[in-house]
Amino acid sequence: MSAVRRPARLRGHGRDRGQVSIEFLGFLPILLVVGLAVVQLGLAAYTVQQAGTGARAAARTASMDEADRETGPQAAGRSAMSGWVADRATISVGGGGAEVSATVRVAIPSVIPGVGSLGTASRTATMPRPQEPGALGLRAADTYEGAPPR
């Protein structure tokens, strides 16, 4: 008697063919979610960094004498940030006396379609106002910096 011959798909190693592909397809959504989370975290960190840059630029400009300014503090803060971040930013400048502070708030964009914003990044910077020449007991000639006049 001869042995019954089974089809190739039921013999030996051929039964496992395609198993890895099916396992990869099951794991692919998890990889995509992790990838989107990493991109979203990087985008949020970049937005916070840009808010800090804009706040420092706005505070630095606001601390200058008005005669020395080429632009306003809000415009300086916006120009220091990336274009798409600056479009989402609100800049407020305040403070009196010896220092001035600027606060920048930026909506954190989402990489998920249909979700507009994931909160707000806010950074504040404080800069001292320049001292008046007589404030420290110095004469105006003593405050000159650079090469002596000829």
Backbone as ProteinMPNN parsed JSONL, in Angstrom:
{"seq_chain_A": "MSAVRRPARLRGHGRDRGQVSIEFLGFLPILLVVGLAVVQLGLAAYTVQQAGTGARAAARTASMDEADRETGPQAAGRSAMSGWVADRATISVGGGGAEVSATVRVAIPSVIPGVGSLGTASRTATMPRPQEPGALGLRAADTYEGAPPR", "coords_chain_A": {"N_chain_A": [[0.81, -1.167, 0.0], [0.409, 2.17, -0.702], [1.412, 5.294, 0.697], [-0.787, 7.933, 1.631], [-0.7, 10.884, -0.128], [-0.311, 14.137, 0.979], [-1.55, 17.496, 0.288], [0.665, 20.169, -0.787], [0.455, 22.488, 0.786], [-0.132, 21.568, 3.283], [2.053, 20.195, 4.132], [5.091, 20.133, 5.929], [7.308, 22.966, 6.131], [5.958, 24.803, 4.569], [3.503, 25.511, 5.569], [3.724, 27.756, 7.185], [3.998, 29.934, 5.593], [3.693, 33.356, 4.841], [2.981, 34.156, 7.392], [4.57, 36.004, 8.804], [4.08, 38.335, 7.39], [1.383, 38.806, 8.003], [1.573, 39.195, 10.774], [3.108, 41.528, 10.797], [1.345, 43.34, 9.585], [-0.558, 43.477, 11.585], [0.884, 44.759, 13.56], [1.55, 47.177, 12.459], [-0.337, 49.435, 12.77], [0.215, 50.157, 15.444], [2.883, 50.987, 15.275], [2.537, 53.225, 13.626], [0.998, 54.931, 15.294], [2.802, 55.39, 17.399], [4.818, 56.691, 15.943], [3.414, 59.034, 15.1], [2.964, 60.156, 17.619], [5.582, 60.794, 18.417], [6.281, 62.703, 16.476], [4.353, 64.66, 17.098], [5.137, 65.369, 19.699], [7.662, 66.478, 19.157], [6.871, 68.669, 17.598], [5.418, 70.141, 19.464], [7.477, 70.778, 21.289], [9.102, 72.352, 19.642], [7.369, 74.504, 19.177], [7.169, 75.608, 21.763], [9.838, 76.408, 22.1], [10.056, 78.347, 20.088], [8.203, 80.216, 21.05], [9.566, 81.145, 23.303], [11.774, 82.37, 22.063], [10.501, 84.439, 20.644], [9.438, 85.891, 22.814], [11.765, 86.795, 24.125], [12.869, 88.456, 22.117], [10.836, 90.39, 21.823], [10.789, 91.496, 24.429], [13.388, 92.496, 24.593], [13.332, 94.477, 22.608], [11.294, 96.12, 23.634], [12.553, 97.077, 25.897], [14.286, 98.963, 25.014], [15.007, 102.454, 24.378], [12.423, 104.491, 23.024], [13.172, 106.086, 20.881], [15.32, 104.735, 19.831], [14.324, 102.431, 18.743], [13.631, 100.405, 15.921], [11.408, 99.089, 15.194], [8.236, 97.991, 16.545], [7.679, 96.25, 19.724], [5.948, 93.976, 19.484], [6.056, 93.413, 16.727], [8.778, 92.865, 16.487], [8.974, 90.557, 18.058], [7.356, 88.783, 16.584], [8.799, 88.671, 14.173], [11.044, 87.304, 14.964], [10.247, 84.716, 15.218], [9.319, 81.603, 13.54], [7.401, 81.686, 10.51], [4.822, 80.292, 10.417], [4.424, 79.784, 13.094], [4.454, 82.317, 14.204], [2.123, 83.351, 13.143], [0.181, 82.191, 14.722], [0.559, 83.332, 17.188], [0.14, 85.334, 20.161], [1.177, 88.363, 21.487], [2.099, 90.058, 24.354], [3.116, 92.97, 26.03], [4.488, 94.392, 28.928], [5.004, 96.088, 32.071], [6.896, 98.187, 34.178], [9.069, 100.77, 35.345], [12.246, 99.636, 36.271], [12.467, 97.388, 34.671], [11.157, 95.456, 31.901], [8.656, 93.258, 30.678], [7.766, 90.59, 28.439], [5.234, 88.555, 27.136], [4.544, 85.641, 25.357], [2.109, 83.785, 23.747], [1.312, 80.786, 22.179], [-0.627, 78.777, 20.091], [-0.517, 75.283, 20.108], [-0.07, 73.331, 17.329], [-1.819, 70.504, 15.864], [-0.984, 67.241, 14.637], [-2.861, 65.498, 13.944], [-5.475, 65.041, 11.74], [-8.285, 67.242, 11.636], [-8.224, 67.946, 14.3], [-7.761, 70.878, 15.873], [-6.039, 72.347, 17.771], [-3.716, 71.638, 20.391], [-3.604, 72.811, 22.878], [-1.882, 75.49, 24.601], [1.246, 77.095, 24.309], [3.242, 78.974, 26.429], [5.462, 81.587, 27.077], [7.534, 83.762, 28.973], [9.582, 86.625, 29.044], [11.947, 88.726, 30.646], [13.473, 91.867, 30.62], [16.01, 94.221, 31.542], [15.619, 97.776, 31.761], [17.536, 100.322, 30.093], [20.028, 102.021, 32.0], [19.917, 105.363, 33.154], [22.313, 107.904, 32.316], [23.182, 109.349, 34.634], [22.336, 107.797, 36.739], [23.894, 105.96, 38.146], [25.746, 107.537, 39.342], [27.689, 108.271, 37.575], [29.401, 110.334, 35.237], [28.34, 111.634, 32.071], [30.433, 111.452, 30.228], [31.886, 109.325, 31.251], [30.45, 107.103, 30.568], [30.873, 106.429, 27.985], [31.515, 104.089, 25.439], [33.955, 102.358, 23.603], [36.336, 103.408, 21.118], [38.435, 106.18, 22.014], [37.53, 109.596, 21.234], [38.96, 111.397, 18.43]], "CA_chain_A": [[0.0, 0.0, 0.0], [1.172, 3.416, -0.754], [0.966, 6.311, 1.651], [-1.604, 9.004, 1.054], [0.113, 12.093, -0.277], [-1.054, 15.339, 1.348], [-1.215, 18.664, -0.533], [1.891, 20.877, -0.374], [0.176, 23.491, 1.819], [-0.256, 20.91, 4.577], [3.298, 19.497, 4.439], [6.326, 20.771, 6.383], [7.493, 24.401, 6.381], [5.082, 25.593, 3.723], [2.315, 25.946, 6.303], [3.986, 29.036, 7.849], [4.217, 30.961, 4.585], [2.824, 34.523, 4.985], [2.683, 34.462, 8.793], [5.284, 37.223, 9.182], [3.368, 39.461, 6.778], [0.165, 39.037, 8.77], [1.977, 39.765, 12.064], [3.531, 42.903, 10.548], [0.141, 44.129, 9.353], [-1.199, 43.698, 12.878], [1.723, 45.641, 14.365], [1.709, 48.439, 11.752], [-1.042, 50.56, 13.398], [0.929, 50.559, 16.667], [4.049, 51.75, 14.829], [2.066, 54.523, 13.14], [0.587, 55.75, 16.445], [4.029, 55.804, 18.084], [5.453, 57.686, 15.08], [2.661, 60.29, 15.212], [3.203, 60.718, 18.961], [6.927, 61.382, 18.42], [6.205, 63.923, 15.679], [3.568, 65.64, 17.858], [5.977, 65.835, 20.8], [8.67, 67.366, 18.571], [6.19, 69.892, 17.185], [5.108, 70.892, 20.687], [8.742, 71.315, 21.812], [9.51, 73.43, 18.742], [6.475, 75.627, 19.42], [7.587, 76.218, 23.037], [11.118, 77.072, 21.866], [9.778, 79.543, 19.297], [7.549, 81.179, 21.936], [10.636, 81.752, 24.109], [12.547, 83.254, 21.194], [9.689, 85.63, 20.403], [9.329, 86.659, 24.057], [13.043, 87.489, 24.349], [13.01, 89.539, 21.134], [9.878, 91.448, 22.161], [11.229, 92.159, 25.663], [14.602, 93.252, 24.289], [12.934, 95.675, 21.87], [10.523, 96.977, 24.532], [13.432, 97.687, 26.897], [15.043, 100.044, 24.377], [14.369, 103.76, 24.285], [11.565, 104.534, 21.839], [13.901, 106.72, 19.781], [16.276, 103.764, 19.281], [13.61, 101.29, 18.16], [13.311, 100.428, 14.497], [10.091, 98.476, 15.076], [7.583, 97.796, 17.831], [8.001, 94.984, 20.376], [5.172, 92.869, 18.93], [6.607, 93.106, 15.407], [10.088, 92.237, 16.685], [8.732, 89.195, 18.535], [6.853, 87.972, 15.462], [9.841, 88.457, 13.171], [12.032, 86.369, 15.504], [9.681, 83.358, 15.173], [8.976, 81.059, 12.231], [6.182, 82.287, 9.987], [3.572, 79.627, 10.809], [4.272, 79.918, 14.547], [4.14, 83.724, 14.464], [0.726, 83.579, 12.788], [-0.655, 81.677, 15.808], [1.036, 83.902, 18.449], [-0.309, 86.605, 20.728], [2.308, 88.931, 22.231], [1.734, 91.176, 25.231], [4.284, 93.603, 26.649], [4.11, 95.197, 30.081], [6.039, 96.326, 33.077], [7.331, 99.572, 34.314], [10.211, 100.926, 36.229], [13.577, 99.247, 35.824], [12.458, 96.254, 33.741], [9.973, 95.252, 31.077], [8.489, 91.837, 30.367], [6.933, 90.259, 27.289], [4.686, 87.204, 27.199], [4.09, 85.129, 24.067], [1.279, 82.583, 23.814], [1.181, 80.201, 20.852], [-1.427, 77.549, 20.043], [0.261, 74.146, 19.625], [-0.842, 72.66, 16.283], [-1.949, 69.054, 15.953], [-0.723, 66.501, 13.405], [-4.042, 64.673, 13.7], [-6.433, 65.825, 10.952], [-9.546, 67.551, 12.291], [-7.973, 68.473, 15.643], [-7.159, 72.184, 15.624], [-4.969, 72.763, 18.666], [-3.537, 70.782, 21.57], [-3.276, 73.63, 24.041], [-1.14, 76.72, 24.366], [2.583, 77.251, 24.863], [3.402, 80.344, 26.906], [6.779, 81.904, 27.615], [7.708, 85.159, 29.382], [10.974, 87.08, 29.172], [12.072, 90.023, 31.311], [14.733, 92.546, 30.296], [16.156, 95.494, 32.255], [15.664, 99.006, 30.959], [18.876, 100.919, 30.221], [20.213, 102.995, 33.073], [20.181, 106.742, 32.753], [23.735, 108.164, 32.554], [23.466, 109.825, 35.98], [21.697, 106.95, 37.739], [24.898, 105.277, 38.956], [26.728, 108.509, 39.806], [28.711, 108.455, 36.55], [29.191, 111.439, 34.322], [28.036, 111.171, 30.716], [31.693, 111.115, 29.551], [32.374, 108.059, 31.751], [29.656, 105.999, 30.058], [31.207, 106.205, 26.576], [32.201, 102.826, 25.161], [34.584, 102.337, 22.283], [37.605, 104.138, 20.992], [38.328, 107.596, 22.394], [37.413, 110.479, 20.071], [40.244, 111.964, 17.963]], "C_chain_A": [[0.862, 1.242, 0.0], [0.57, 4.41, 0.221], [0.171, 7.384, 0.924], [-0.762, 10.284, 1.029], [-0.765, 13.324, 0.012], [-0.672, 16.502, 0.428], [-0.023, 19.412, 0.069], [1.622, 21.866, 0.747], [0.058, 22.878, 3.198], [1.016, 20.178, 4.981], [4.38, 20.455, 4.924], [6.252, 22.275, 6.586], [6.561, 25.282, 5.567], [3.856, 26.108, 4.446], [2.486, 27.32, 6.94], [4.136, 30.188, 6.861], [3.197, 32.087, 4.764], [2.53, 34.921, 6.424], [3.337, 35.771, 9.225], [4.571, 38.449, 8.607], [2.11, 39.804, 7.559], [0.5, 39.652, 10.132], [2.401, 41.226, 11.895], [2.327, 43.806, 10.318], [-0.612, 44.408, 10.653], [-0.44, 44.695, 13.738], [1.857, 47.037, 13.735], [0.917, 49.597, 12.363], [-0.359, 51.054, 14.68], [2.152, 51.393, 16.304], [3.639, 53.145, 14.342], [1.656, 55.45, 14.286], [1.811, 56.249, 17.208], [4.75, 56.868, 17.263], [4.749, 59.03, 15.14], [2.875, 60.956, 16.564], [4.571, 61.393, 19.032], [6.931, 62.688, 17.631], [5.449, 65.016, 16.439], [4.382, 66.21, 19.015], [7.054, 66.794, 20.292], [8.072, 68.695, 18.149], [5.844, 70.759, 18.39], [6.376, 71.522, 21.267], [9.233, 72.472, 20.952], [8.662, 74.684, 18.961], [6.857, 76.357, 20.711], [8.892, 76.984, 22.856], [10.908, 78.369, 21.094], [9.079, 80.624, 20.136], [8.587, 81.88, 22.813], [11.477, 82.722, 23.304], [11.788, 84.548, 20.924], [9.567, 86.506, 21.636], [10.615, 87.426, 24.344], [13.214, 88.659, 23.387], [12.068, 90.692, 21.448], [10.315, 92.199, 23.409], [12.475, 93.002, 25.416], [14.246, 94.56, 23.572], [12.164, 96.637, 22.775], [11.406, 97.671, 25.561], [14.246, 98.842, 26.324], [14.277, 101.36, 24.47], [13.566, 103.81, 22.989], [12.269, 105.157, 20.646], [14.861, 105.74, 19.102], [15.611, 102.583, 18.585], [13.407, 101.483, 16.662], [11.903, 99.892, 14.263], [9.492, 98.328, 16.471], [7.918, 96.439, 18.435], [7.23, 93.791, 19.793], [5.72, 92.452, 17.563], [7.969, 92.426, 15.536], [9.935, 90.796, 17.165], [8.248, 88.288, 17.421], [7.944, 87.686, 14.432], [10.924, 87.493, 13.665], [11.558, 84.918, 15.439], [9.479, 82.91, 13.734], [7.615, 81.593, 11.809], [4.903, 81.632, 10.474], [3.364, 79.678, 12.313], [3.856, 81.347, 14.883], [2.679, 84.036, 14.138], [-0.227, 83.149, 13.9], [-0.374, 82.37, 17.148], [0.286, 85.159, 18.838], [0.799, 87.096, 21.652], [1.804, 90.101, 23.057], [2.98, 91.664, 25.951], [3.798, 94.464, 27.796], [5.28, 95.393, 31.012], [6.435, 97.783, 33.08], [8.53, 99.62, 35.228], [11.499, 100.465, 35.572], [13.585, 98.085, 34.844], [11.121, 96.146, 33.03], [9.875, 93.761, 30.761], [7.55, 91.675, 29.174], [6.493, 88.81, 27.42], [4.165, 86.826, 25.819], [3.306, 83.854, 24.323], [1.052, 82.086, 22.398], [0.348, 78.932, 20.967], [-0.573, 76.438, 19.435], [-0.566, 73.412, 18.574], [-0.833, 71.146, 16.465], [-1.621, 68.417, 14.611], [-1.898, 65.591, 13.053], [-5.053, 65.503, 12.919], [-7.749, 66.026, 11.709], [-9.396, 68.088, 13.699], [-7.191, 69.766, 15.466], [-5.936, 72.494, 16.466], [-4.926, 71.831, 19.868], [-3.137, 71.587, 22.794], [-2.468, 74.838, 23.624], [0.222, 76.653, 25.032], [2.755, 78.708, 25.239], [4.795, 80.52, 27.489], [6.839, 83.4, 27.901], [9.188, 85.459, 29.513], [10.966, 88.466, 29.793], [13.446, 90.599, 31.006], [14.808, 93.848, 31.09], [16.129, 96.666, 31.277], [17.071, 99.599, 31.113], [18.911, 101.962, 31.331], [20.426, 104.385, 32.479], [21.647, 107.04, 33.077], [24.05, 108.616, 33.971], [22.954, 108.917, 37.075], [22.708, 106.262, 38.647], [25.97, 106.232, 39.47], [27.839, 108.728, 38.803], [28.372, 109.685, 35.725], [28.95, 110.871, 32.93], [29.316, 110.765, 29.98], [32.206, 109.751, 30.003], [31.599, 106.868, 31.181], [29.964, 105.666, 28.61], [31.946, 104.883, 26.431], [32.781, 102.899, 23.777], [35.87, 103.131, 22.291], [37.417, 105.598, 21.4], [38.215, 108.467, 21.139], [38.757, 111.076, 19.7], [40.242, 113.445, 18.032]], "O_chain_A": [[1.911, 1.308, 0.641], [-0.623, 4.369, 0.525], [0.426, 7.695, -0.24], [-0.195, 10.697, 2.041], [-1.805, 13.528, -0.614], [0.414, 16.497, -0.151], [0.261, 19.307, 1.262], [2.493, 22.069, 1.594], [0.14, 23.596, 4.195], [1.066, 19.594, 6.064], [4.546, 21.521, 4.332], [5.281, 22.798, 7.132], [6.411, 26.457, 5.903], [3.224, 27.056, 3.98], [1.491, 27.993, 7.212], [4.381, 31.32, 7.278], [1.994, 31.834, 4.831], [1.881, 35.942, 6.65], [2.72, 36.564, 9.936], [4.474, 39.482, 9.27], [1.807, 40.981, 7.755], [-0.215, 40.54, 10.597], [2.096, 42.065, 12.741], [2.3, 44.932, 10.815], [-1.232, 45.462, 10.8], [-1.038, 45.399, 14.552], [2.241, 47.982, 14.423], [1.476, 50.689, 12.469], [-0.362, 52.253, 14.958], [2.429, 52.399, 16.957], [4.326, 54.128, 14.62], [1.948, 56.645, 14.239], [1.852, 57.408, 17.619], [5.244, 57.847, 17.823], [5.409, 60.066, 15.223], [2.96, 62.181, 16.648], [4.704, 62.453, 19.643], [7.521, 63.675, 18.072], [5.863, 66.175, 16.424], [4.321, 67.41, 19.281], [7.329, 67.81, 20.93], [8.699, 69.74, 18.323], [5.967, 71.982, 18.331], [6.351, 72.677, 21.691], [9.728, 73.468, 21.479], [9.183, 75.799, 18.934], [6.866, 77.587, 20.748], [9.047, 78.082, 23.39], [11.523, 79.385, 21.417], [9.337, 81.813, 19.95], [8.49, 83.086, 23.039], [11.855, 83.782, 23.804], [12.37, 85.632, 20.97], [9.59, 87.732, 21.528], [10.565, 88.583, 24.761], [13.655, 89.736, 23.791], [12.462, 91.854, 21.349], [10.223, 93.426, 23.447], [12.606, 94.097, 25.964], [14.79, 95.617, 23.889], [12.361, 97.849, 22.689], [11.051, 98.743, 26.052], [14.833, 99.618, 27.079], [13.055, 101.373, 24.62], [13.976, 103.242, 21.977], [11.986, 104.788, 19.506], [15.177, 105.901, 17.923], [16.287, 101.814, 17.902], [13.062, 102.57, 16.197], [11.277, 100.204, 13.25], [10.186, 98.523, 17.468], [8.398, 95.557, 17.722], [7.8, 92.712, 19.626], [5.833, 91.259, 17.28], [8.277, 91.509, 14.774], [10.677, 89.914, 16.732], [8.684, 87.141, 17.322], [8.009, 86.587, 13.882], [11.649, 86.921, 12.85], [12.359, 83.995, 15.584], [9.468, 83.73, 12.817], [6.776, 81.913, 12.651], [3.983, 82.328, 10.903], [2.222, 79.621, 12.77], [3.006, 81.562, 15.747], [2.067, 84.887, 14.783], [-1.329, 83.687, 14.009], [-1.006, 82.033, 18.149], [-0.144, 85.942, 17.991], [1.299, 86.348, 22.492], [1.166, 91.017, 22.537], [3.794, 90.868, 26.42], [2.81, 95.185, 27.661], [6.391, 94.923, 30.766], [6.308, 98.493, 32.082], [8.939, 98.613, 35.805], [11.806, 100.858, 34.446], [14.62, 97.815, 34.234], [10.102, 96.666, 33.486], [10.892, 93.086, 30.598], [6.669, 92.499, 28.933], [7.291, 87.942, 27.774], [3.435, 87.592, 25.19], [3.77, 82.955, 25.024], [0.651, 82.849, 21.519], [0.593, 78.104, 21.844], [0.026, 76.621, 18.376], [-1.65, 72.918, 18.883], [0.041, 70.587, 17.128], [-1.938, 68.978, 13.562], [-1.918, 64.985, 11.982], [-5.455, 66.569, 13.385], [-8.26, 65.102, 12.341], [-10.351, 68.637, 14.247], [-6.07, 69.745, 14.958], [-4.896, 72.868, 15.925], [-5.949, 71.305, 20.307], [-2.408, 71.092, 23.653], [-2.381, 75.168, 22.441], [0.344, 76.211, 26.175], [2.443, 79.592, 24.44], [5.252, 79.708, 28.293], [6.268, 84.206, 27.166], [9.955, 84.646, 30.03], [10.09, 89.281, 29.504], [14.458, 89.908, 31.118], [13.79, 94.509, 31.292], [16.558, 96.555, 30.128], [17.72, 99.402, 32.14], [17.942, 102.685, 31.56], [21.046, 104.538, 31.427], [22.179, 106.475, 34.033], [25.123, 108.283, 34.475], [23.124, 109.236, 38.251], [22.406, 106.005, 39.813], [26.998, 105.786, 39.98], [28.856, 109.327, 39.151], [27.203, 110.027, 35.543], [29.327, 109.732, 32.654], [29.289, 109.826, 29.185], [32.891, 109.073, 29.237], [32.054, 105.731, 31.303], [29.39, 104.73, 28.054], [32.873, 104.586, 27.185], [32.158, 103.447, 22.867], [36.41, 103.474, 23.343], [36.361, 106.182, 21.158], [38.753, 108.108, 20.091], [39.614, 111.247, 20.568], [41.236, 114.081, 17.679]]}, "name": "protein", "num_of_chains": 1, "seq": "MSAVRRPARLRGHGRDRGQVSIEFLGFLPILLVVGLAVVQLGLAAYTVQQAGTGARAAARTASMDEADRETGPQAAGRSAMSGWVADRATISVGGGGAEVSATVRVAIPSVIPGVGSLGTASRTATMPRPQEPGALGLRAADTYEGAPPR"}
